[in-house]
């Protein structure tokens, strides 16, 4: 199984091909005290595309992988 960093890099490259980027919960964010690190997909205009449901950085790495490698 690939490490988390390798999986993140793979998703970042795939999203870059589609002119999007992956954002991760900042290290000093208050969200990390209550939730595990989360992810959010943002396009080139800084508009959130995926994973901002009930709070910022709402998606898990599996959710973002499904979005990045799923059908377009």
MOUR-V817022 format. One record per pair of residues at least 6 apart in sequence whose C-alpha atoms are under 6 Angstrom apart, sorted by sequence separation. I is the first residue (numbers start at 0). J is the second residue. D is the distance in whole Angstrom. If there is no record, write none. Layout:
BEGIN
i | j | d
I | J | D
I | J | D
END
This chain:
BEGIN
i | j | d
14 | 20 | 6
41 | 47 | 4
51 | 57 | 5
40 | 47 | 6
41 | 48 | 5
50 | 57 | 5
40 | 48 | 6
50 | 58 | 5
40 | 49 | 5
11 | 21 | 6
39 | 49 | 6
39 | 50 | 5
24 | 36 | 6
24 | 37 | 5
23 | 37 | 6
23 | 38 | 5
22 | 38 | 6
22 | 39 | 5
39 | 56 | 5
21 | 39 | 6
38 | 56 | 5
21 | 40 | 5
37 | 56 | 5
20 | 40 | 6
37 | 57 | 6
38 | 58 | 5
20 | 41 | 5
37 | 58 | 6
19 | 41 | 6
37 | 59 | 5
19 | 42 | 4
19 | 43 | 6
24 | 56 | 6
END
